[in-house]
Amino acid sequence: MSRAADLAGALGSRARRLSARGWHAWRSSLQLRIGAITMLVAGIVVVVVSVVLFRQISDQLLTVKRGAAIDQAQSGVAYAQSQVSGIVTGDAASVRSTLARTVRELQSRNGEAGNFDTVLVYRTGDTSRPAASRPSLYLDLPPELVAAVDGGTQVWQYASIPDGTRAAVPTLLVGAPVPIDGQGGEQVDLYYAFPLDQEQETLSLVRSTVAISGIALTLFVVGIGVLVTRLVVDPVRRAAQGAQRLAEGQLQERLVVNGEDDLARLATSFNAMADSLQKQITQLEDLSQLQQRFTSDVSHELRTPLTTVQMAAEVLHESRADFDPHVARSAELLYAEVNRFEAMLSDLLEISRYDAGAAELEAEPTDLGPLVRRVAADMASLAERLGCRVEVRSPDRPVIADVDARRVQRVLRNLVGNAVEHGAGRPVEITLAANRTAAAVTVRDHGIGLTSEEADHVFDRFWRADPARVRTVGGSGLGLSISKEDARLHGGWLQVWGQPDQGAQFRLTLPLTAGETLTGSPLPLRPVVVRRPLSAR
Amino acid sequence: MVVDDDAALAEMLGIVLRREGYEPAFVADGARALATFQQVRPDLVLLDLMLPGRNGLQICGDIRAQSSVPIIMLTAKGDTIDVVQGLEAGADDYVTKPFKPVELVARVRSQLRRGETGQAETLGIGDLTIDVPAHQVVRDGQPIALTPLEFDLLVALARKPRQVFTRELLLEQVWGYRHAADTRLVNVHVQRLRAKVERDPERPEVVLTVRGVGYKAGPA
């Protein structure tokens, strides 16, 4: 029972698979579809035409045969009438011999209706001894035919009866009453049996001819359909392939134009489209190169004077002790602001490099543990100044990832710097973890935190949570935007979680192998335990 | 010697360097840089990469072909290609504009400290023999010419044959960076060093790479 169910299930699933595959082929191949539809339509037309034709031919054939058979029977009736008038008075033996003679005579009168057999029965006399050209023919006659002839009417009928050698042969039977002249009511029945095997042979020949020519015609029509489709589909397929290659960036891809028909027009317009695409993309590339050159030129042109200014400011700053107090203060301000200007300029140039698509990833296998600890150590002096502790948690084994160490370091420095600055003097926790495909670093602070609305904007350029807040690090407002781009360049993520008064957590997730797509992060974005700072309650 | 076309920056560099007790010479035109170099014979070259006449990279190559004097590039672009090209052309170190005087002076000092001889010491690394005070590296009796920086890099590795040096550690020991700086400096110079000392730079035997960590000396 269950095996049967299993089998049925297996068959069902197999059938479903097959039908799914068939459906796919049906949907994807225009040629298959047109071939199938042509076959169906041509098949129906051919079948209908063949049936009608066959019916016509067979009707015609049988009508002719029947006409000839009835003629033959009528002339037989006339002859028999002239022969049997004496049997009424004769004895049984003479009746038999008369009937037998008449049958022989009738058999020798060949007509247009072909071979036949005859039976004569003395209806009103002894019916048990009919005279027949074929024995037992009378017994094979259908009873309704016999009854009709008995009733005095001439009838014909098709029936299958044995012909002595074969079991059943389609036969045209004609029965006619032969009234005996001058003897009211006396009657002899005459039956003709015309075997239709010749007609049947002709008809089967006709049928096979019609069937073969029908199949040939259908295949021919399908062949034409498929051929025509191919003529149309092939150029369309070539155009589709061309478009695909174009989409893949092979801008020089063109189609061959043959003739002046619709397909040639398709190819021409495709080529025109490709030309204009190529032109626009080349233009865009030129523009982007121009932009890159502009960026690097501006970079050089601005940086040289800035270097001079910065050095001069520093020289002044170092000798400020020798100046009047207000000149000394000016030197201090000049020094601080020039430094800030420099930081902002380099951030701007960095982000414009990203915008120009000129940033390149220099990934090489790097152990992230020492890198994280180094960033923490670098930030120690700032942390100390703000009275906060930086804690690092990392796994014992090395976490080797394909990364651009300079960029990752920049991101982490930025995150840790922000955390220290906004951490309200409470500890900043840096956690490193890895799984088989990705590494993650979270930087957690317990400062004033972020609302979810603020969290949506932290990566925006020049965005500030609170313009009035005191800044100690003096960033450009581009730091997190650059960090986000740095993460993206690695194929990684930079995300933030924040709650007002509960601090914030930034998470950097990087794939271990450069270019791999991230599917998840080894660390949760929301801190598992939200520790409420003691001073808050 | 300062090679820079920007008069203001050159003068400012002069002020800073003189304050530190150095005696700078100036060239503004790249085409005259080599001639002045041969005339002045400086202890160190500060070279701006973008110059009229002849560009910094070419000058760098010209000088390196004649002398192993320390060269520090001044570059406006922190882009990889510029930095790596400069280092490959033979520069020992670079500072990115805008830089602070302290930073520049630290780099200059660190490069000038090179070449100070220690006590007699002979080291082996791979199939090479290093005579430290004589600044000579010998393979099969044939001396191999290295710049002072390359020499120091090789000596640093050879002194502790079992230690794996991270790029940061090498930056600190060889270049004198107190804080982490650009590790491309190490990468490029290791490549240059390998090109000179390895029999087959594709399969190094003297300076080995430790994947994910850094470099170590090949067995002597």
HADDOCK unambig.tbl for C-alpha pairs under 7 A between the chains (distance, minus, plus):
assign (segid A and resid 299 and name CA) (segid B and resid 76 and name CA) 6.65 0.50 0.50
assign (segid A and resid 300 and name CA) (segid B and resid 76 and name CA) 4.98 0.50 0.50
assign (segid A and resid 300 and name CA) (segid B and resid 77 and name CA) 6.87 0.50 0.50
assign (segid A and resid 303 and name CA) (segid B and resid 76 and name CA) 6.22 0.50 0.50
assign (segid A and resid 303 and name CA) (segid B and resid 97 and name CA) 5.74 0.50 0.50
assign (segid A and resid 303 and name CA) (segid B and resid 98 and name CA) 5.64 0.50 0.50
assign (segid A and resid 304 and name CA) (segid B and resid 97 and name CA) 6.61 0.50 0.50
assign (segid A and resid 304 and name CA) (segid B and resid 98 and name CA) 6.90 0.50 0.50
assign (segid A and resid 305 and name CA) (segid B and resid 9 and name CA) 6.97 0.50 0.50
assign (segid A and resid 306 and name CA) (segid B and resid 98 and name CA) 6.19 0.50 0.50
assign (segid A and resid 307 and name CA) (segid B and resid 97 and name CA) 5.99 0.50 0.50
assign (segid A and resid 307 and name CA) (segid B and resid 98 and name CA) 4.33 0.50 0.50
assign (segid A and resid 307 and name CA) (segid B and resid 99 and name CA) 6.10 0.50 0.50
assign (segid A and resid 308 and name CA) (segid B and resid 8 and name CA) 6.68 0.50 0.50
assign (segid A and resid 308 and name CA) (segid B and resid 9 and name CA) 4.97 0.50 0.50
assign (segid A and resid 308 and name CA) (segid B and resid 12 and name CA) 6.17 0.50 0.50
assign (segid A and resid 310 and name CA) (segid B and resid 100 and name CA) 6.76 0.50 0.50
assign (segid A and resid 311 and name CA) (segid B and resid 12 and name CA) 6.98 0.50 0.50
assign (segid A and resid 311 and name CA) (segid B and resid 100 and name CA) 6.00 0.50 0.50
assign (segid A and resid 311 and name CA) (segid B and resid 101 and name CA) 5.76 0.50 0.50
assign (segid A and resid 312 and name CA) (segid B and resid 12 and name CA) 6.90 0.50 0.50
assign (segid A and resid 365 and name CA) (segid B and resid 211 and name CA) 6.60 0.50 0.50
assign (segid A and resid 365 and name CA) (segid B and resid 212 and name CA) 4.46 0.50 0.50
assign (segid A and resid 366 and name CA) (segid B and resid 212 and name CA) 4.48 0.50 0.50
assign (segid A and resid 366 and name CA) (segid B and resid 213 and name CA) 6.43 0.50 0.50
assign (segid A and resid 367 and name CA) (segid B and resid 212 and name CA) 5.66 0.50 0.50
assign (segid A and resid 367 and name CA) (segid B and resid 213 and name CA) 6.44 0.50 0.50
assign (segid A and resid 400 and name CA) (segid B and resid 212 and name CA) 6.06 0.50 0.50
assign (segid A and resid 406 and name CA) (segid B and resid 182 and name CA) 6.97 0.50 0.50
